[in-house]
Amino acid sequence: MMSCFQLFIAMDVSQVTAKTAFLFILPQYNVSVPTADGELVQYHYGLKDLVTILFYIFIAIILHAVVQEYALDKINRRLHLSKVKHSKFNESGQLVAFHLTSVIWCLYVVVTEGYISNPRSLWENYPHVYLPYQVKFFYLCQLAYWLHALPELYFQKVRKEEIPRQLRCIALYLLHIAGAYLLNLTRLGLILLLLQYLAEFFFHMARLVYFTDENNEKLFNVWAVVFVVTRLFTLTLYILVIGFGLPRVESQALDPERGNFFSFLFNNILFRMSVLLLVCLFQASVMWRFIHFQLRRWREYWNEQSSRKRATAAASGTRQQTKLLKRDSGYHENGVVKAENGTSPRTKKLKSP
């Protein structure tokens, strides 16, 4: 009798533990949505997502430490980099691993969900309140990663000069990802993240190659092309979705319960043009910083090339001057210094008569 009671308590505790574990590990707020083929399980957001995000923040910290310990630290010991380059190498190494994983994962999601093959799905049936499992899980992991980057600034002992720049980058990513997630613009957000992460991957990969070999800057040229292409696609998507897609949404009334927050505003052409103007100004500022960076890099490259040419010219001039001096003072032949006419420069002793 006692063993049966203990078994019942153990089963009850295990069920409670399993429910708690699922709260941390799996996305919450699943609902059954009726479709033509039957019922489909989808998800929406809520406060319990914060618990799941907290769990994956700890997972991201662990993975960060693994990449640092077993990959980046070993490479750093071989390269013998300075403190500044050491910090930048660690930053780029972590971001290369993250961006590569995110690009592959995001590309898989947008292809399997049909967002690329059917661009109209980016705004059709807005608001997209109910999300597939893989879309919601992707967004939760993205938020967890960028939130984990805040304590990593302390763990990695980032220099004070670098902290404002990294905080600004983290804040922008969190703002865009959380905004797309909470405002039900997840489909557009996935495409924009894919384009952004693709350009960032090539940039940080180019930095890693540059730190290992400072004469190799070919990947920076690849990154420049990818960056320009992704900016053009990003701007095109903004204009397509905001300028032409959302204004045609059928449900144009403010309905927070359904998740329709601001599509009704796009009926107003003034508001629509203001948003597009802000987007264009932001993209223009990004391109201006990119052009400024490229001009500075090319200027440094040409200064380095001109200094090398001057050094080569000076070395060749020194060699020519040395040859002239040797020609004036004679040359050696079989260990004897000969004059220019082939005779010995020593004065001959006259024999006494």
C-alpha positions as MATLAB code, in Angstrom:
seq = 'MMSCFQLFIAMDVSQVTAKTAFLFILPQYNVSVPTADGELVQYHYGLKDLVTILFYIFIAIILHAVVQEYALDKINRRLHLSKVKHSKFNESGQLVAFHLTSVIWCLYVVVTEGYISNPRSLWENYPHVYLPYQVKFFYLCQLAYWLHALPELYFQKVRKEEIPRQLRCIALYLLHIAGAYLLNLTRLGLILLLLQYLAEFFFHMARLVYFTDENNEKLFNVWAVVFVVTRLFTLTLYILVIGFGLPRVESQALDPERGNFFSFLFNNILFRMSVLLLVCLFQASVMWRFIHFQLRRWREYWNEQSSRKRATAAASGTRQQTKLLKRDSGYHENGVVKAENGTSPRTKKLKSP';
ca = [
       0.000    0.000    0.000;
       2.831    2.367    0.900;
       4.736    1.561   -2.277;
       1.658    2.347   -4.383;
       1.293    5.692   -2.625;
       4.986    6.506   -3.202;
       4.626    5.539   -6.855;
       1.612    7.839   -7.191;
       3.547   10.738   -5.590;
       6.536   10.097   -7.841;
       4.339   10.091  -10.953;
       2.643   13.300   -9.832;
       5.988   14.996   -9.187;
       7.355   13.824  -12.525;
       4.319   15.240  -14.317;
       4.739   18.600  -12.576;
       8.460   18.573  -13.380;
       7.766   17.709  -17.020;
       5.260   20.550  -17.336;
       7.758   22.972  -15.836;
      10.501   21.703  -18.125;
       8.258   22.105  -21.178;
       7.572   25.675  -20.102;
      11.300   26.429  -20.363;
      12.185   24.306  -23.390;
       9.233   24.435  -25.797;
       7.309   27.408  -27.241;
       4.013   28.065  -25.487;
       0.532   29.236  -26.583;
      -0.196   26.558  -29.155;
      -3.649   26.542  -30.777;
      -5.357   24.300  -33.317;
      -6.230   26.208  -36.467;
      -8.730   24.535  -38.852;
      -7.503   24.191  -42.441;
      -8.724   22.474  -45.612;
      -6.600   19.408  -44.805;
      -7.630   19.278  -41.139;
      -6.318   20.978  -38.032;
      -2.923   22.630  -37.916;
      -1.101   23.407  -34.661;
       0.250   26.956  -34.618;
       1.462   29.418  -31.988;
       1.061   33.015  -30.849;
       3.069   35.056  -28.365;
       2.526   35.811  -24.679;
       4.256   36.462  -21.376;
       5.367   32.845  -20.978;
       7.728   33.398  -23.901;
       9.969   35.314  -21.492;
      10.617   32.085  -19.553;
      11.583   30.242  -22.730;
      13.833   33.116  -23.802;
      15.524   33.069  -20.380;
      16.308   29.366  -20.732;
      17.848   29.821  -24.176;
      19.899   32.781  -22.939;
      21.746   30.319  -20.684;
      22.097   27.900  -23.610;
      23.586   30.701  -25.731;
      26.074   31.585  -22.972;
      27.208   27.950  -22.815;
      27.596   27.685  -26.597;
      29.477   31.000  -26.608;
      31.945   29.629  -24.058;
      32.390   26.388  -26.042;
      33.211   28.237  -29.280;
      35.595   30.533  -27.397;
      37.396   27.765  -25.522;
      37.737   25.080  -28.177;
      38.107   27.181  -31.326;
      38.977   30.856  -30.951;
      41.419   30.628  -28.034;
      43.449   27.914  -29.795;
      43.695   30.019  -32.957;
      44.608   33.123  -30.946;
      47.522   31.354  -29.279;
      48.966   30.514  -32.692;
      48.516   33.983  -34.208;
      49.978   36.030  -31.284;
      47.687   38.991  -31.963;
      47.777   42.326  -30.140;
      45.112   43.124  -27.535;
      43.035   45.203  -29.951;
      43.147   42.596  -32.707;
      42.573   39.844  -30.159;
      39.292   41.453  -29.076;
      38.125   42.037  -32.655;
      39.116   38.491  -33.644;
      37.006   37.035  -30.825;
      34.042   39.236  -31.765;
      34.195   38.290  -35.441;
      34.747   34.613  -34.644;
      31.632   34.428  -32.485;
      29.541   36.341  -35.024;
      30.719   34.192  -37.931;
      29.478   31.082  -36.128;
      26.181   32.758  -35.233;
      25.521   34.355  -38.639;
      26.338   31.168  -40.535;
      23.967   29.141  -38.356;
      21.250   31.806  -38.608;
      21.552   32.144  -42.398;
      21.180   28.377  -42.921;
      18.316   28.139  -40.426;
      16.494   31.229  -41.727;
      16.880   30.125  -45.353;
      15.419   26.722  -44.485;
      12.425   28.364  -42.756;
      11.574   30.824  -45.538;
      11.922   28.128  -48.217;
       9.827   25.505  -46.424;
       7.147   28.065  -45.498;
       6.994   29.364  -49.091;
       7.771   33.012  -48.329;
      10.282   33.277  -51.194;
       8.257   31.434  -53.825;
       5.168   33.510  -52.983;
       6.165   37.115  -52.136;
       2.516   38.108  -51.670;
       2.442   35.969  -48.529;
       4.546   38.669  -46.841;
       1.444   40.875  -46.517;
      -1.538   38.701  -47.430;
      -3.864   37.812  -44.531;
      -2.141   40.322  -42.254;
      -1.943   40.292  -39.255;
      -0.052   37.003  -39.069;
      -1.049   36.256  -35.480;
      -0.561   32.493  -35.630;
       2.936   31.268  -36.378;
       4.312   27.865  -37.375;
       6.430   26.164  -34.740;
       9.728   26.735  -36.539;
       9.043   30.443  -37.085;
       8.229   31.101  -33.430;
      11.164   29.026  -32.197;
      13.509   30.905  -34.551;
      12.396   34.274  -33.174;
      12.724   33.133  -29.548;
      16.277   31.905  -30.197;
      17.189   35.144  -31.950;
      15.944   37.238  -29.026;
      17.791   34.957  -26.598;
      21.066   35.308  -28.496;
      21.058   39.100  -28.626;
      20.002   39.328  -24.986;
      22.837   36.980  -24.014;
      25.258   39.379  -25.733;
      24.689   41.900  -22.908;
      26.292   39.848  -20.093;
      28.938   38.651  -22.554;
      30.275   42.216  -22.679;
      31.322   41.674  -19.053;
      32.430   38.046  -19.422;
      34.607   38.821  -22.461;
      36.114   41.932  -20.779;
      35.348   44.113  -23.778;
      37.293   47.385  -23.891;
      35.405   50.481  -22.760;
      35.896   52.098  -26.170;
      34.077   49.201  -27.857;
      31.115   48.954  -25.452;
      28.989   51.854  -26.901;
      29.300   50.490  -30.438;
      28.347   46.964  -29.399;
      25.466   48.179  -27.233;
      24.130   50.173  -30.174;
      24.332   47.096  -32.420;
      22.614   44.857  -29.855;
      19.841   47.423  -29.263;
      19.131   47.757  -33.005;
      18.881   44.003  -33.481;
      16.606   43.596  -30.451;
      14.415   46.482  -31.614;
      13.925   45.078  -35.099;
      13.452   41.430  -34.062;
      11.106   42.206  -31.164;
       9.203   44.720  -33.300;
       8.613   42.196  -36.079;
       7.605   39.547  -33.528;
       5.195   41.690  -31.497;
       3.662   43.551  -34.470;
       3.037   40.301  -36.375;
       5.423   41.184  -39.207;
       7.373   37.951  -38.777;
       7.386   37.016  -42.466;
       8.920   40.288  -43.566;
      11.295   40.135  -40.593;
      12.601   36.718  -41.649;
      13.543   37.915  -45.134;
      15.206   41.070  -43.790;
      17.166   39.080  -41.197;
      18.322   36.673  -43.891;
      19.677   39.538  -46.007;
      21.289   41.282  -43.031;
      22.938   38.155  -41.646;
      24.279   37.198  -45.076;
      26.113   40.520  -45.434;
      27.344   40.404  -41.823;
      28.688   36.880  -42.299;
      30.917   37.921  -45.210;
      32.129   41.015  -43.334;
      33.231   39.146  -40.217;
      34.669   36.312  -42.295;
      36.745   38.879  -44.188;
      37.995   40.291  -40.874;
      39.054   36.845  -39.683;
      41.003   36.210  -42.889;
      42.578   39.665  -42.652;
      43.776   39.039  -39.091;
      45.463   35.808  -40.163;
      47.004   37.366  -43.309;
      47.014   41.165  -43.574;
      47.863   41.010  -47.285;
      44.680   39.073  -48.089;
      41.746   41.484  -48.536;
      39.866   39.668  -51.302;
      36.939   38.762  -49.058;
      36.370   42.447  -48.303;
      35.643   42.921  -52.009;
      33.161   40.029  -51.906;
      31.536   41.557  -48.836;
      31.249   44.941  -50.600;
      29.304   43.368  -53.481;
      27.056   41.341  -51.152;
      26.418   44.380  -48.966;
      25.262   46.561  -51.874;
      23.025   43.796  -53.264;
      21.402   43.106  -49.880;
      20.786   46.840  -49.303;
      19.004   47.064  -52.661;
      16.858   44.022  -51.871;
      16.080   45.396  -48.397;
      14.940   48.744  -49.761;
      12.880   47.022  -52.471;
      11.145   44.842  -49.880;
      10.291   47.834  -47.712;
       8.754   49.672  -50.655;
       6.909   46.563  -51.858;
       5.404   45.628  -48.481;
       4.845   49.057  -46.906;
       4.058   51.001  -50.061;
       1.955   48.477  -51.949;
       1.194   45.428  -49.786;
      -0.132   46.521  -46.399;
      -2.413   49.302  -47.765;
      -4.366   46.595  -49.638;
      -5.044   44.485  -46.555;
      -8.778   43.893  -46.193;
      -8.967   44.301  -42.402;
      -8.118   47.983  -42.009;
      -9.553   48.637  -38.518;
      -7.493   48.781  -35.325;
      -7.971   45.405  -33.633;
      -5.348   44.679  -30.905;
      -7.066   41.439  -29.885;
      -6.650   40.074  -33.387;
      -3.174   41.534  -33.627;
      -3.970   44.194  -36.206;
      -2.011   47.126  -34.809;
      -1.225   49.590  -37.543;
      -2.315   48.366  -40.993;
      -5.183   50.904  -40.955;
      -2.602   53.721  -40.872;
      -1.357   52.791  -44.329;
      -4.595   54.010  -45.871;
      -3.206   57.480  -45.225;
      -0.814   58.293  -48.037;
       0.976   60.910  -45.916;
       1.777   58.350  -43.221;
       2.850   55.832  -45.844;
       5.216   58.292  -47.528;
       6.637   59.374  -44.147;
       7.510   55.779  -43.241;
       9.103   55.179  -46.621;
      11.071   58.420  -46.297;
      12.422   57.333  -42.900;
      13.371   53.943  -44.325;
      15.155   55.552  -47.288;
      17.026   57.969  -45.022;
      18.175   55.123  -42.775;
      19.341   53.049  -45.742;
      21.100   56.124  -47.169;
      22.973   56.642  -43.886;
      24.033   52.983  -43.921;
      25.276   53.315  -47.500;
      27.109   56.540  -46.649;
      29.001   54.799  -43.836;
      29.765   51.936  -46.213;
      31.104   54.281  -48.923;
      33.159   56.169  -46.337;
      34.644   52.870  -45.119;
      35.482   51.773  -48.666;
      37.108   55.099  -49.548;
      39.234   54.979  -46.398;
      40.274   51.392  -47.139;
      41.196   52.211  -50.731;
      43.113   55.303  -49.608;
      45.106   53.237  -47.136;
      45.748   50.643  -49.830;
      47.068   53.191  -52.346;
      49.187   54.913  -49.676;
      50.717   51.566  -48.840;
      51.356   50.805  -52.507;
      52.975   54.215  -53.100;
      55.198   53.817  -50.028;
      56.282   50.407  -51.294;
      57.096   51.888  -54.706;
      59.138   54.660  -53.081;
      61.001   52.122  -50.974;
      61.700   50.000  -54.063;
      62.888   53.042  -56.023;
      65.152   54.095  -53.156;
      66.616   50.602  -52.902;
      67.284   50.429  -56.661;
      68.895   53.902  -56.536;
      71.168   52.753  -53.719;
      72.227   49.690  -55.715;
      73.024   51.808  -58.788;
      75.057   54.223  -56.706;
      77.032   51.329  -55.215;
      77.799   50.032  -58.703;
      79.080   53.463  -59.768;
      81.361   53.656  -56.751;
      82.783   50.238  -57.538;
      83.318   51.237  -61.133;
      85.223   54.362  -60.093;
      87.482   52.554  -57.648;
      88.151   49.587  -59.903;
      87.122   46.008  -59.683;
      88.479   42.739  -58.375;
      89.804   40.025  -60.588;
      91.364   36.894  -59.151;
      91.817   38.632  -55.831;
      93.684   41.579  -57.406;
      92.161   45.030  -57.697;
      92.202   46.074  -61.326;
      91.697   49.559  -62.644;
      89.216   50.415  -65.312;
      91.757   49.892  -68.126;
      92.649   46.465  -66.772;
      95.981   47.479  -65.204;
      96.730   47.273  -61.527;
      96.139   50.491  -59.604;
      99.399   49.987  -57.658;
     102.398   51.967  -58.775;
     105.110   49.783  -60.266;
     108.575   49.930  -58.786;
     111.200   50.898  -61.300;
     114.221   48.631  -61.446;
     117.464   50.290  -60.674;
     119.743   50.501  -63.702;
];
